[in-house]
Amino acid sequence: MSPTLTENKRRKPRPAGAGRTFASHTALMQDMREFQQQVTRTPDAALGFLKRAGLVTASGKPKQLIRG
């Protein structure tokens, strides 16, 4: 094998904005619970989340996700 093949297999560093990492499953679950509470705190917050996720239109109507 040539040295260039082994160099390509090295793991690339994560970009700065690539998301968060957690030390344990418990820490991840706690973060998810906090996010759930934040999103469901008010109807406007919940609707904003659904809009960002692409599940409802800008007017608040459900989008057709499966076309067929």
ZAKOLLUM-616833 format. One record per atom (N, C-alpha, C): x, y, z; residue number from 1; atom name; residue in one letter. Coordinates in Angstrom, 3 decimals. Example, Ala and Ser with C-alpha at 12.3 -4.5 7.8 and 13.67 -1.06 7.14 Angstrom:
<nodes>
<X=13.190 Y=-5.690 Z=7.800 resi=1 name=N resn=A>
<X=12.300 Y=-4.500 Z=7.800 resi=1 name=CA resn=A>
<X=13.200 Y=-3.300 Z=7.800 resi=1 name=C resn=A>
<X=12.850 Y=-2.250 Z=7.080 resi=2 name=N resn=S>
<X=13.670 Y=-1.060 Z=7.140 resi=2 name=CA resn=S>
<X=12.900 Y=0.030 Z=7.870 resi=2 name=C resn=S>
</nodes>
This chain:
<nodes>
<X=0.831 Y=-1.190 Z=0.000 resi=1 name=N resn=M>
<X=0.000 Y=0.000 Z=0.000 resi=1 name=CA resn=M>
<X=0.870 Y=1.246 Z=0.000 resi=1 name=C resn=M>
<X=0.356 Y=2.238 Z=-0.633 resi=2 name=N resn=S>
<X=1.099 Y=3.493 Z=-0.646 resi=2 name=CA resn=S>
<X=0.714 Y=4.329 Z=0.568 resi=2 name=C resn=S>
<X=1.581 Y=5.222 Z=0.996 resi=3 name=N resn=P>
<X=1.276 Y=6.052 Z=2.178 resi=3 name=CA resn=P>
<X=0.062 Y=6.944 Z=1.974 resi=3 name=C resn=P>
<X=-0.258 Y=7.328 Z=0.750 resi=4 name=N resn=T>
<X=-1.379 Y=8.225 Z=0.538 resi=4 name=CA resn=T>
<X=-2.706 Y=7.550 Z=0.835 resi=4 name=C resn=T>
<X=-2.812 Y=6.226 Z=0.651 resi=5 name=N resn=L>
<X=-4.064 Y=5.544 Z=0.952 resi=5 name=CA resn=L>
<X=-4.351 Y=5.537 Z=2.446 resi=5 name=C resn=L>
<X=-3.337 Y=5.355 Z=3.263 resi=6 name=N resn=T>
<X=-3.574 Y=5.341 Z=4.703 resi=6 name=CA resn=T>
<X=-3.857 Y=6.743 Z=5.239 resi=6 name=C resn=T>
<X=-3.324 Y=7.777 Z=4.626 resi=7 name=N resn=E>
<X=-3.592 Y=9.145 Z=5.080 resi=7 name=CA resn=E>
<X=-5.038 Y=9.536 Z=4.851 resi=7 name=C resn=E>
<X=-5.667 Y=9.030 Z=3.800 resi=8 name=N resn=N>
<X=-7.057 Y=9.375 Z=3.500 resi=8 name=CA resn=N>
<X=-8.031 Y=8.752 Z=4.485 resi=8 name=C resn=N>
<X=-7.614 Y=7.718 Z=5.191 resi=9 name=N resn=K>
<X=-8.506 Y=7.041 Z=6.115 resi=9 name=CA resn=K>
<X=-8.598 Y=7.735 Z=7.467 resi=9 name=C resn=K>
<X=-7.777 Y=8.710 Z=7.710 resi=10 name=N resn=R>
<X=-7.809 Y=9.396 Z=9.000 resi=10 name=CA resn=R>
<X=-9.097 Y=10.179 Z=9.165 resi=10 name=C resn=R>
<X=-9.561 Y=10.205 Z=10.385 resi=11 name=N resn=R>
<X=-10.794 Y=10.922 Z=10.681 resi=11 name=CA resn=R>
<X=-10.560 Y=12.418 Z=10.575 resi=11 name=C resn=R>
<X=-11.457 Y=13.089 Z=9.897 resi=12 name=N resn=K>
<X=-11.351 Y=14.537 Z=9.749 resi=12 name=CA resn=K>
<X=-11.915 Y=15.208 Z=10.989 resi=12 name=C resn=K>
<X=-11.346 Y=16.340 Z=11.401 resi=13 name=N resn=P>
<X=-11.883 Y=17.042 Z=12.576 resi=13 name=CA resn=P>
<X=-13.280 Y=17.583 Z=12.286 resi=13 name=C resn=P>
<X=-14.092 Y=17.632 Z=13.343 resi=14 name=N resn=R>
<X=-15.460 Y=18.145 Z=13.193 resi=14 name=CA resn=R>
<X=-15.436 Y=19.654 Z=12.986 resi=14 name=C resn=R>
<X=-16.255 Y=20.155 Z=12.069 resi=15 name=N resn=P>
<X=-16.361 Y=21.610 Z=11.917 resi=15 name=CA resn=P>
<X=-16.930 Y=22.242 Z=13.185 resi=15 name=C resn=P>
<X=-16.686 Y=23.511 Z=13.373 resi=16 name=N resn=A>
<X=-17.106 Y=24.201 Z=14.599 resi=16 name=CA resn=A>
<X=-18.616 Y=24.171 Z=14.796 resi=16 name=C resn=A>
<X=-19.393 Y=24.301 Z=13.743 resi=17 name=N resn=G>
<X=-20.845 Y=24.340 Z=13.871 resi=17 name=CA resn=G>
<X=-21.499 Y=23.006 Z=13.596 resi=17 name=C resn=G>
<X=-20.840 Y=21.899 Z=13.854 resi=18 name=N resn=A>
<X=-21.345 Y=20.580 Z=13.492 resi=18 name=CA resn=A>
<X=-22.283 Y=19.977 Z=14.530 resi=18 name=C resn=A>
<X=-22.687 Y=20.713 Z=15.520 resi=19 name=N resn=G>
<X=-23.579 Y=20.181 Z=16.524 resi=19 name=CA resn=G>
<X=-22.864 Y=19.975 Z=17.838 resi=19 name=C resn=G>
<X=-23.577 Y=19.429 Z=18.793 resi=20 name=N resn=R>
<X=-23.022 Y=19.261 Z=20.121 resi=20 name=CA resn=R>
<X=-22.760 Y=17.788 Z=20.389 resi=20 name=C resn=R>
<X=-21.850 Y=17.530 Z=21.304 resi=21 name=N resn=T>
<X=-21.595 Y=16.167 Z=21.755 resi=21 name=CA resn=T>
<X=-21.877 Y=16.098 Z=23.245 resi=21 name=C resn=T>
<X=-22.221 Y=14.915 Z=23.721 resi=22 name=N resn=F>
<X=-22.576 Y=14.741 Z=25.117 resi=22 name=CA resn=F>
<X=-21.726 Y=13.640 Z=25.716 resi=22 name=C resn=F>
<X=-21.379 Y=13.809 Z=26.977 resi=23 name=N resn=A>
<X=-20.518 Y=12.853 Z=27.667 resi=23 name=CA resn=A>
<X=-21.261 Y=11.568 Z=27.987 resi=23 name=C resn=A>
<X=-22.573 Y=11.642 Z=28.161 resi=24 name=N resn=S>
<X=-23.314 Y=10.445 Z=28.532 resi=24 name=CA resn=S>
<X=-24.720 Y=10.499 Z=27.945 resi=24 name=C resn=S>
<X=-25.364 Y=9.356 Z=27.979 resi=25 name=N resn=H>
<X=-26.750 Y=9.266 Z=27.517 resi=25 name=CA resn=H>
<X=-27.661 Y=10.106 Z=28.415 resi=25 name=C resn=H>
<X=-27.373 Y=10.127 Z=29.696 resi=26 name=N resn=T>
<X=-28.176 Y=10.900 Z=30.645 resi=26 name=CA resn=T>
<X=-28.122 Y=12.396 Z=30.318 resi=26 name=C resn=T>
<X=-26.945 Y=12.882 Z=29.969 resi=27 name=N resn=A>
<X=-26.810 Y=14.300 Z=29.614 resi=27 name=CA resn=A>
<X=-27.584 Y=14.607 Z=28.340 resi=27 name=C resn=A>
<X=-27.552 Y=13.698 Z=27.383 resi=28 name=N resn=L>
<X=-28.311 Y=13.888 Z=26.143 resi=28 name=CA resn=L>
<X=-29.804 Y=13.925 Z=26.425 resi=28 name=C resn=L>
<X=-30.284 Y=12.993 Z=27.230 resi=29 name=N resn=M>
<X=-31.709 Y=12.951 Z=27.541 resi=29 name=CA resn=M>
<X=-32.154 Y=14.198 Z=28.303 resi=29 name=C resn=M>
<X=-31.336 Y=14.698 Z=29.206 resi=30 name=N resn=Q>
<X=-31.660 Y=15.920 Z=29.946 resi=30 name=CA resn=Q>
<X=-31.758 Y=17.104 Z=28.985 resi=30 name=C resn=Q>
<X=-30.841 Y=17.188 Z=28.034 resi=31 name=N resn=D>
<X=-30.872 Y=18.266 Z=27.048 resi=31 name=CA resn=D>
<X=-32.132 Y=18.170 Z=26.202 resi=31 name=C resn=D>
<X=-32.519 Y=16.956 Z=25.831 resi=32 name=N resn=M>
<X=-33.726 Y=16.777 Z=25.035 resi=32 name=CA resn=M>
<X=-34.975 Y=17.185 Z=25.812 resi=32 name=C resn=M>
<X=-35.030 Y=16.854 Z=27.108 resi=33 name=N resn=R>
<X=-36.167 Y=17.263 Z=27.939 resi=33 name=CA resn=R>
<X=-36.264 Y=18.785 Z=28.049 resi=33 name=C resn=R>
<X=-35.120 Y=19.439 Z=28.229 resi=34 name=N resn=E>
<X=-35.112 Y=20.903 Z=28.310 resi=34 name=CA resn=E>
<X=-35.582 Y=21.518 Z=27.005 resi=34 name=C resn=E>
<X=-35.154 Y=20.961 Z=25.875 resi=35 name=N resn=F>
<X=-35.596 Y=21.480 Z=24.579 resi=35 name=CA resn=F>
<X=-37.094 Y=21.264 Z=24.397 resi=35 name=C resn=F>
<X=-37.596 Y=20.109 Z=24.826 resi=36 name=N resn=Q>
<X=-39.033 Y=19.837 Z=24.729 resi=36 name=CA resn=Q>
<X=-39.829 Y=20.863 Z=25.535 resi=36 name=C resn=Q>
<X=-39.364 Y=21.162 Z=26.748 resi=37 name=N resn=Q>
<X=-40.064 Y=22.143 Z=27.576 resi=37 name=CA resn=Q>
<X=-40.035 Y=23.525 Z=26.941 resi=37 name=C resn=Q>
<X=-38.900 Y=23.863 Z=26.337 resi=38 name=N resn=Q>
<X=-38.766 Y=25.167 Z=25.691 resi=38 name=CA resn=Q>
<X=-39.713 Y=25.277 Z=24.496 resi=38 name=C resn=Q>
<X=-39.804 Y=24.223 Z=23.692 resi=39 name=N resn=V>
<X=-40.623 Y=24.250 Z=22.483 resi=39 name=CA resn=V>
<X=-42.106 Y=24.229 Z=22.820 resi=39 name=C resn=V>
<X=-42.495 Y=23.517 Z=23.853 resi=40 name=N resn=T>
<X=-43.923 Y=23.379 Z=24.167 resi=40 name=CA resn=T>
<X=-44.413 Y=24.391 Z=25.195 resi=40 name=C resn=T>
<X=-43.586 Y=25.358 Z=25.543 resi=41 name=N resn=R>
<X=-43.958 Y=26.343 Z=26.568 resi=41 name=CA resn=R>
<X=-45.189 Y=27.154 Z=26.152 resi=41 name=C resn=R>
<X=-45.243 Y=27.599 Z=24.909 resi=42 name=N resn=T>
<X=-46.381 Y=28.377 Z=24.431 resi=42 name=CA resn=T>
<X=-46.820 Y=27.843 Z=23.066 resi=42 name=C resn=T>
<X=-48.061 Y=28.080 Z=22.681 resi=43 name=N resn=P>
<X=-48.512 Y=27.661 Z=21.354 resi=43 name=CA resn=P>
<X=-47.698 Y=28.305 Z=20.228 resi=43 name=C resn=P>
<X=-47.285 Y=29.562 Z=20.421 resi=44 name=N resn=D>
<X=-46.479 Y=30.230 Z=19.388 resi=44 name=CA resn=D>
<X=-45.110 Y=29.578 Z=19.230 resi=44 name=C resn=D>
<X=-44.515 Y=29.161 Z=20.346 resi=45 name=N resn=A>
<X=-43.223 Y=28.484 Z=20.282 resi=45 name=CA resn=A>
<X=-43.361 Y=27.138 Z=19.575 resi=45 name=C resn=A>
<X=-44.434 Y=26.417 Z=19.876 resi=46 name=N resn=A>
<X=-44.663 Y=25.118 Z=19.241 resi=46 name=CA resn=A>
<X=-44.892 Y=25.288 Z=17.737 resi=46 name=C resn=A>
<X=-45.689 Y=26.277 Z=17.358 resi=47 name=N resn=L>
<X=-45.937 Y=26.521 Z=15.939 resi=47 name=CA resn=L>
<X=-44.670 Y=26.958 Z=15.230 resi=47 name=C resn=L>
<X=-43.859 Y=27.760 Z=15.872 resi=48 name=N resn=G>
<X=-42.584 Y=28.169 Z=15.290 resi=48 name=CA resn=G>
<X=-41.672 Y=26.981 Z=15.045 resi=48 name=C resn=G>
<X=-41.639 Y=26.038 Z=15.994 resi=49 name=N resn=F>
<X=-40.833 Y=24.832 Z=15.810 resi=49 name=CA resn=F>
<X=-41.336 Y=24.017 Z=14.624 resi=49 name=C resn=F>
<X=-42.646 Y=23.845 Z=14.536 resi=50 name=N resn=L>
<X=-43.211 Y=23.067 Z=13.429 resi=50 name=CA resn=L>
<X=-42.937 Y=23.722 Z=12.082 resi=50 name=C resn=L>
<X=-42.940 Y=25.053 Z=12.046 resi=51 name=N resn=K>
<X=-42.618 Y=25.769 Z=10.804 resi=51 name=CA resn=K>
<X=-41.160 Y=25.558 Z=10.432 resi=51 name=C resn=K>
<X=-40.243 Y=25.686 Z=11.407 resi=52 name=N resn=R>
<X=-38.817 Y=25.473 Z=11.130 resi=52 name=CA resn=R>
<X=-38.536 Y=24.039 Z=10.694 resi=52 name=C resn=R>
<X=-39.303 Y=23.093 Z=11.230 resi=53 name=N resn=A>
<X=-39.118 Y=21.689 Z=10.873 resi=53 name=CA resn=A>
<X=-39.731 Y=21.365 Z=9.513 resi=53 name=C resn=A>
<X=-40.521 Y=22.297 Z=8.967 resi=54 name=N resn=G>
<X=-41.122 Y=22.072 Z=7.658 resi=54 name=CA resn=G>
<X=-42.371 Y=21.220 Z=7.704 resi=54 name=C resn=G>
<X=-43.036 Y=21.158 Z=8.846 resi=55 name=N resn=L>
<X=-44.224 Y=20.329 Z=8.985 resi=55 name=CA resn=L>
<X=-45.520 Y=21.095 Z=8.761 resi=55 name=C resn=L>
<X=-45.462 Y=22.421 Z=8.887 resi=56 name=N resn=V>
<X=-46.632 Y=23.257 Z=8.618 resi=56 name=CA resn=V>
<X=-46.211 Y=24.416 Z=7.716 resi=56 name=C resn=V>
<X=-47.197 Y=24.986 Z=7.048 resi=57 name=N resn=T>
<X=-46.928 Y=26.124 Z=6.170 resi=57 name=CA resn=T>
<X=-46.758 Y=27.394 Z=6.996 resi=57 name=C resn=T>
<X=-46.426 Y=28.480 Z=6.335 resi=58 name=N resn=A>
<X=-46.265 Y=29.758 Z=7.020 resi=58 name=CA resn=A>
<X=-47.567 Y=30.220 Z=7.667 resi=58 name=C resn=A>
<X=-48.698 Y=29.811 Z=7.106 resi=59 name=N resn=S>
<X=-49.987 Y=30.189 Z=7.683 resi=59 name=CA resn=S>
<X=-50.429 Y=29.249 Z=8.800 resi=59 name=C resn=S>
<X=-49.666 Y=28.161 Z=9.037 resi=60 name=N resn=G>
<X=-49.972 Y=27.253 Z=10.131 resi=60 name=CA resn=G>
<X=-50.756 Y=26.019 Z=9.719 resi=60 name=C resn=G>
<X=-50.976 Y=25.828 Z=8.427 resi=61 name=N resn=K>
<X=-51.694 Y=24.640 Z=7.973 resi=61 name=CA resn=K>
<X=-50.716 Y=23.482 Z=7.787 resi=61 name=C resn=K>
<X=-51.143 Y=22.251 Z=8.074 resi=62 name=N resn=P>
<X=-50.253 Y=21.102 Z=7.901 resi=62 name=CA resn=P>
<X=-49.845 Y=20.931 Z=6.440 resi=62 name=C resn=P>
<X=-48.577 Y=20.608 Z=6.221 resi=63 name=N resn=K>
<X=-48.103 Y=20.344 Z=4.869 resi=63 name=CA resn=K>
<X=-48.379 Y=18.905 Z=4.509 resi=63 name=C resn=K>
<X=-48.543 Y=18.658 Z=3.222 resi=64 name=N resn=Q>
<X=-48.663 Y=17.278 Z=2.742 resi=64 name=CA resn=Q>
<X=-47.251 Y=16.735 Z=2.611 resi=64 name=C resn=Q>
<X=-46.882 Y=15.803 Z=3.477 resi=65 name=N resn=L>
<X=-45.508 Y=15.329 Z=3.514 resi=65 name=CA resn=L>
<X=-45.254 Y=14.182 Z=2.550 resi=65 name=C resn=L>
<X=-46.272 Y=13.371 Z=2.308 resi=66 name=N resn=I>
<X=-46.121 Y=12.243 Z=1.388 resi=66 name=CA resn=I>
<X=-47.015 Y=12.501 Z=0.185 resi=66 name=C resn=I>
<X=-46.386 Y=12.532 Z=-0.957 resi=67 name=N resn=R>
<X=-47.148 Y=12.754 Z=-2.184 resi=67 name=CA resn=R>
<X=-47.259 Y=11.423 Z=-2.916 resi=67 name=C resn=R>
<X=-48.421 Y=11.157 Z=-3.412 resi=68 name=N resn=G>
<X=-48.538 Y=9.884 Z=-4.109 resi=68 name=CA resn=G>
<X=-49.818 Y=9.737 Z=-4.850 resi=68 name=C resn=G>
</nodes>
